[in-house]
Amino acid sequence: MNAKELREKYPDLFAQVRDEGVAAGEAAERQRCSDHLRVGEAAGCMDLAVAAILDGSTYESMRARYDAAAISAAAARRAADDSKQVESVIEGQSSTPASGDGDEEKVHAAVTAYLRGEL
């Protein structure tokens, strides 16, 4: 028996099976889109998530790209945090803005102390 015969001989059963298939497909697509959006937001790459939704990519096929984006975003946040800490250390070393001789040594000393974990 094929789909045409099933539809003709058992229209109610055909409609039930079709409706169940449509519902399962809708649920799977909703889950695929939700997965992309959830991970895209967490990884800071919503543009990548939206592109994946639009082109039909599965979450599994995009996982490495999401991981790379999350790692990159985390590294950028750490670098920004480190820069803020270094700036605050440098500002704490001198109450006046850098203005020439000796300032480079102060900056070097502050950065070195920070990197050693002394600050």
N, CA and C of each residue as an Amber inpcrd file, in Angstrom:
protein
   357
   0.8540000  -1.1730000   0.0000000   0.0000000   0.0000000   0.0000000
   0.9010000   1.2370000   0.0000000   0.5080000   2.2520000  -0.7710000
   1.2470000   3.5130000  -0.7900000   0.3770000   4.6280000  -0.1980000
   0.9170000   5.8310000  -0.1560000   0.2060000   6.9560000   0.4610000
  -1.1110000   7.2490000  -0.2490000  -1.1070000   7.1480000  -1.5620000
  -2.3350000   7.4280000  -2.3190000  -3.4340000   6.4410000  -1.9580000
  -3.0710000   5.1500000  -1.8890000  -4.0550000   4.1210000  -1.5360000
  -4.5490000   4.3210000  -0.1020000  -3.6170000   4.6510000   0.7970000
  -4.0040000   4.8740000   2.1900000  -4.9830000   6.0450000   2.2890000
  -4.6920000   7.1160000   1.5630000  -5.5580000   8.2990000   1.5800000
  -6.9510000   7.9590000   1.0490000  -7.0050000   7.1520000  -0.0130000
  -8.2970000   6.8170000  -0.6180000  -9.0960000   5.8270000   0.2210000
  -8.4320000   4.8040000   0.7610000  -9.1390000   3.7550000   1.5040000
  -9.4150000   4.1290000   2.9550000  -8.4750000   4.8810000   3.5570000
  -8.6070000   5.2080000   4.9770000  -8.3250000   6.7040000   5.1800000
  -9.1950000   7.5700000   4.7150000  -8.9280000   9.0130000   4.7800000
  -8.7450000   9.5320000   6.2120000  -9.4810000   8.9930000   7.1610000
  -9.3520000   9.4540000   8.5510000  -7.9840000   9.0700000   9.1200000
  -7.5600000   7.8550000   8.8650000  -6.2540000   7.4080000   9.3370000
  -5.1410000   8.2030000   8.6400000  -5.2820000   8.4200000   7.3380000
  -4.3000000   9.2110000   6.6060000  -4.1780000  10.6130000   7.2130000
  -5.3070000  11.2500000   7.4850000  -5.3060000  12.6000000   8.0650000
  -4.6620000  12.5970000   9.4490000  -4.9490000  11.5740000  10.2430000
  -4.3640000  11.4890000  11.5850000  -2.8420000  11.3530000  11.5120000
  -2.3570000  10.4700000  10.6500000  -0.9180000  10.2610000  10.5020000
  -0.2590000  11.5380000   9.9730000  -0.8970000  12.1720000   8.9820000
  -0.3650000  13.4240000   8.4320000  -0.2910000  14.5020000   9.5210000
  -1.3380000  14.6560000  10.2900000  -1.3690000  15.6820000  11.3380000
  -0.3140000  15.4170000  12.4080000  -0.1160000  14.1510000  12.7660000
   0.9250000  13.8130000  13.7350000   2.3100000  14.1390000  13.1700000
   2.5080000  13.8650000  11.9030000   3.7860000  14.1820000  11.2640000
   4.0390000  15.6860000  11.2210000   3.0040000  16.4470000  10.8980000
   3.1390000  17.9090000  10.8710000   3.4700000  18.4270000  12.2710000
   2.7780000  17.9350000  13.2800000   3.0250000  18.3790000  14.6590000
   4.4520000  18.0370000  15.0960000   4.9170000  16.8400000  14.7330000
   6.2850000  16.4450000  15.0950000   7.3020000  17.3300000  14.3780000
   7.0520000  17.6440000  13.1210000   7.9550000  18.5210000  12.3640000
   7.9920000  19.9280000  12.9380000   6.8270000  20.4380000  13.3220000
   6.7760000  21.7720000  13.9290000   7.5360000  21.7980000  15.2500000
   7.3650000  20.7650000  16.0530000   8.0640000  20.7030000  17.3470000
   9.5680000  20.6220000  17.1450000  10.0000000  19.8330000  16.1810000
  11.4380000  19.7050000  15.9100000  12.0180000  21.0300000  15.4200000
  11.2940000  21.7320000  14.5570000  11.7730000  23.0180000  14.0480000
  11.8060000  24.0730000  15.1540000  10.7990000  24.0550000  16.0030000
  10.7830000  24.9860000  17.1430000  11.9830000  24.7250000  18.0540000
  12.2800000  23.4600000  18.2960000  13.4260000  23.0990000  19.1390000
  14.7370000  23.5140000  18.4730000  14.8580000  23.2980000  17.1610000
  16.0790000  23.6810000  16.4270000  16.3160000  25.1850000  16.5390000
  15.2680000  25.9610000  16.3170000  15.4030000  27.4220000  16.4050000
  15.7230000  27.8630000  17.8280000  15.0560000  27.2720000  18.8010000
  15.3140000  27.6100000  20.2070000  16.7500000  27.2810000  20.6000000
  17.2480000  26.1340000  20.1540000  18.6330000  25.7650000  20.4550000
  19.6010000  26.7970000  19.9040000  19.4020000  27.1860000  18.6480000
  20.2760000  28.1940000  18.0440000  20.2130000  29.5150000  18.8090000
  19.0170000  29.9600000  19.1300000  18.8730000  31.2490000  19.8170000
  19.4680000  31.2220000  21.2200000  19.2250000  30.1450000  21.9490000
  19.7460000  30.0270000  23.3090000  21.2780000  30.0220000  23.3090000
  21.8730000  29.2210000  22.4350000  23.3270000  29.1300000  22.3830000
  23.9230000  30.4040000  21.7870000  23.2690000  30.9580000  20.7800000
  23.7530000  32.2030000  20.1810000  23.8000000  33.3320000  21.1850000
  22.7810000  33.4220000  22.0240000  22.7630000  34.4610000  23.0530000
  23.8520000  34.2190000  24.0890000  23.9820000  32.9900000  24.5480000
  24.9790000  32.6770000  25.5690000  26.4040000  32.8690000  25.0530000
  26.6280000  32.5660000  23.7710000  27.9690000  32.6820000  23.1940000
  28.2530000  34.0810000  22.6610000  27.2360000  34.9440000  22.6850000
  27.4380000  36.3020000  22.1970000  27.5370000  36.3870000  20.6820000
  26.8460000  35.4990000  20.0070000  26.9180000  35.5080000  18.5370000
  25.5230000  35.2920000  17.9390000  24.6220000  36.2060000  18.2580000
  23.2620000  36.0950000  17.7450000  23.2220000  36.1670000  16.2240000
  24.1440000  36.9110000  15.6100000  24.1730000  36.9810000  14.1540000
  24.4090000  35.5950000  13.5550000  25.2710000  34.8290000  14.1590000
  25.5430000  33.4670000  13.7050000  24.3140000  32.5770000  13.9070000
  23.6400000  32.7380000  15.0410000  22.4470000  31.9400000  15.3320000
  21.3260000  32.2310000  14.3380000  21.0980000  33.4980000  14.0600000
  20.0420000  33.8670000  13.1150000  20.3670000  33.3290000  11.7230000
  21.6140000  33.4470000  11.3010000  22.0130000  32.9220000   9.9930000
  21.7920000  31.4140000   9.9330000  22.1090000  30.7110000  11.0170000
  21.9190000  29.2590000  11.0570000  20.4400000  28.8890000  10.9770000
  19.6030000  29.6600000  11.6360000  18.1580000  29.4030000  11.5690000
  17.6740000  29.6010000  10.1390000  18.0840000  30.7010000   9.5350000
  17.6000000  31.0240000   8.1880000  18.0800000  30.0430000   7.1270000
  19.3160000  29.5260000   7.2940000  19.8050000  28.6070000   6.2570000
  19.4840000  27.1410000   6.5530000  18.8020000  26.8790000   7.6770000
  18.3700000  25.5190000   7.9850000  19.4030000  24.6530000   8.6630000
  20.5090000  25.2370000   9.0990000  21.5630000  24.4490000   9.7550000
  21.0580000  23.8230000  11.0450000  21.5470000  22.6260000  11.3190000
  21.2180000  21.9910000  12.5920000  22.1520000  22.5440000  13.6650000
  21.7190000  22.4240000  14.9080000  22.5730000  22.8540000  16.0160000
  23.8750000  22.0500000  15.9960000  23.7720000  20.7530000  15.7590000
  24.9540000  19.8970000  15.7710000  25.9850000  20.3430000  14.7360000
  25.5080000  20.7830000  13.5770000  26.4470000  21.1970000  12.5340000
  27.1130000  22.5320000  12.8550000  26.5410000  23.2800000  13.7800000
  27.0600000  24.6050000  14.1280000  27.8130000  24.6070000  15.4530000
  27.8260000  23.4900000  16.1420000  28.3730000  23.4540000  17.5000000
  29.8090000  23.9670000  17.5850000  30.6630000  23.5620000  16.6820000
  32.0650000  24.0020000  16.7300000  32.1580000  25.5150000  16.5470000
  31.3250000  26.0660000  15.6780000  31.3550000  27.5200000  15.4710000
  30.8650000  28.2590000  16.7120000  29.8340000  27.7280000  17.3660000
  29.3550000  28.3420000  18.6090000  30.4260000  28.2620000  19.7000000
  31.0650000  27.1000000  19.8060000  32.1240000  26.9410000  20.8060000
  33.2480000  27.9410000  20.5580000  33.6520000  28.0770000  19.3050000
  34.7190000  29.0240000  18.9760000  34.3020000  30.4520000  19.3050000
  33.0690000  30.8050000  19.0090000  32.5820000  32.1560000  19.3120000
  32.5440000  32.3930000  20.8210000  32.1140000  31.3880000  21.5810000
  32.0580000  31.5340000  23.0410000  33.4540000  31.6780000  23.6260000
  34.3830000  30.8920000  23.1310000  35.7680000  30.9750000  23.6190000
  36.3520000  32.3390000  23.2920000  36.1130000  32.8040000  22.0900000
  36.6200000  34.1140000  21.6650000  36.0160000  35.2330000  22.5170000
  34.7140000  35.1650000  22.7550000  34.0490000  36.1860000  23.5710000
  34.5740000  36.1630000  25.0040000  34.7950000  34.9790000  25.5490000
  35.3210000  34.8720000  26.9090000  36.7320000  35.4440000  26.9920000
  37.5410000  35.1590000  25.9890000  38.9090000  35.6960000  25.9740000
  38.8860000  37.2170000  25.8740000  37.9790000  37.7440000  25.0730000
  37.8750000  39.2020000  24.9460000  37.4340000  39.8300000  26.2730000
  36.5020000  39.1810000  26.9620000  36.0620000  39.7010000  28.2730000
  37.2050000  39.6710000  29.2850000  37.9710000  38.5700000  29.2890000
  39.1070000  38.4850000  30.2130000  40.1390000  39.5550000  29.8960000
  40.4090000  39.7740000  28.6190000  41.3790000  40.7960000  28.2270000
  40.9000000  42.1790000  28.6520000  39.6170000  42.4430000  28.4800000
  39.0690000  43.7400000  28.8860000  39.1510000  43.8970000  30.4010000
  38.8410000  42.8360000  31.1350000  38.9490000  42.8880000  32.5970000
  40.3940000  43.1180000  33.0280000  41.3180000  42.4170000  32.3800000
  42.7320000  42.5890000  32.6960000  43.1750000  44.0260000  32.4210000
  42.7220000  44.5770000  31.3080000  43.0910000  45.9550000  30.9700000
  42.5750000  46.9240000  32.0160000  41.3420000  46.7040000  32.4720000
  40.7790000  47.5830000  33.5070000  41.5880000  47.4770000  34.7970000
  41.9890000  46.2670000  35.1490000  42.7710000  46.0860000  36.3740000
  44.1340000  46.7530000  36.2460000  44.7700000  46.5980000  35.0950000
  46.0750000  47.2250000  34.8870000  45.9370000  48.7430000  34.9450000
  44.8870000  49.2750000  34.3170000  44.6740000  50.7200000  34.3480000
  44.4880000  51.2200000  35.7810000  43.7300000  50.4770000  36.5710000
  43.5110000  50.9160000  37.9500000  44.8000000  50.8350000  38.7560000
  45.6340000  49.8350000  38.4750000  46.9280000  49.7320000  39.1610000
  47.8150000  50.9070000  38.7660000  47.8400000  51.2000000  37.4850000
  48.6680000  52.3110000  37.0080000  48.1900000  53.6220000  37.6200000
  46.8840000  53.8180000  37.6520000  46.3490000  55.0440000  38.2350000
  46.6810000  55.1320000  39.7150000  46.7250000  53.9920000  40.3750000
  47.0580000  53.9740000  41.7970000  48.5250000  54.2690000  42.0570000
  49.3720000  54.0690000  41.0630000  50.7980000  54.3180000  41.2130000
  51.1340000  55.8000000  41.1590000  50.2960000  56.5760000  40.5110000
  50.6050000  57.9920000  40.3320000  49.3100000  58.7740000  40.3640000
  49.2900000  59.8650000  41.1090000  48.0890000  60.6820000  41.1850000
  48.0160000  61.6720000  40.0330000  49.0900000  61.7920000  39.2500000
  49.0910000  62.7060000  38.1130000  49.2090000  61.8980000  36.8310000
  48.7050000  62.4180000  35.7380000  48.8070000  61.6900000  34.4810000
  50.2560000  61.4960000  34.0720000  50.4860000  60.4360000  33.2890000
  51.8390000  60.1740000  32.8020000  52.3380000  61.3750000  32.0090000
  53.5760000  61.7840000  32.3010000  54.0530000  62.9900000  31.6320000
  55.5240000  62.9330000  31.2670000  56.0950000  61.7550000  31.1690000
  57.4810000  61.7230000  30.7210000  58.3490000  60.8250000  31.5620000
  59.5650000  61.2640000  31.8670000  60.5910000  60.4690000  32.5420000
  60.0630000  59.7750000  33.7920000  60.3780000  58.5080000  33.9050000
  60.0170000  57.7400000  35.0890000  58.6680000  57.0570000  34.9840000
  57.7690000  57.5510000  34.1600000  56.4390000  56.9680000  34.0630000
  56.4780000  55.5620000  33.4650000  57.3330000  55.3420000  32.5150000
  57.4370000  54.0190000  31.9080000  57.8660000  52.9940000  32.9420000
  58.7500000  53.3780000  33.8300000  59.1900000  52.4560000  34.8820000
  58.0450000  52.1390000  35.8270000  57.2410000  53.1240000  36.1510000
  56.0890000  52.8970000  37.0350000  55.0840000  51.9460000  36.3770000
  54.8370000  52.1760000  35.1030000  53.9100000  51.3080000  34.3820000
  54.4660000  49.8940000  34.3360000  55.7270000  49.7560000  34.0000000
  56.3490000  48.4400000  33.9390000  56.2670000  47.7370000  35.2970000
  56.5580000  48.4650000  36.3560000  56.5080000  47.8810000  37.6980000
  55.0890000  47.4480000  38.0440000  54.1230000  48.2700000  37.7110000
  52.7200000  47.9380000  38.0160000  52.2540000  46.7070000  37.2480000
  52.5840000  46.6610000  35.9600000  52.1860000  45.5210000  35.1390000
  52.8900000  44.2560000  35.6240000  54.1490000  44.3480000  35.9170000
  54.9000000  43.2000000  36.4110000  54.3100000  42.6900000  37.7250000
  53.9880000  43.6000000  38.6280000  53.3770000  43.1910000  39.8950000
  52.0350000  42.5260000  39.6690000  51.2590000  43.0640000  38.7500000
  49.9650000  42.4720000  38.4490000  50.1280000  41.0680000  37.8890000
  51.0160000  40.9230000  36.9240000  51.2190000  39.6140000  36.2990000
  51.7540000  38.5760000  37.2780000  52.4850000  39.0050000  38.2740000
  52.9990000  38.0850000  39.3210000  51.9120000  37.7470000  40.3370000
  50.7790000  38.4250000  40.2500000  49.7210000  38.1960000  41.1960000
  49.9080000  38.9160000  42.5230000  50.7480000  39.9330000  42.5120000
  51.0330000  40.6630000  43.7370000  49.9950000  41.7490000  44.0130000
  49.1710000  42.0570000  43.0420000  48.1630000  43.1160000  43.2320000
  46.7740000  42.5470000  43.1180000
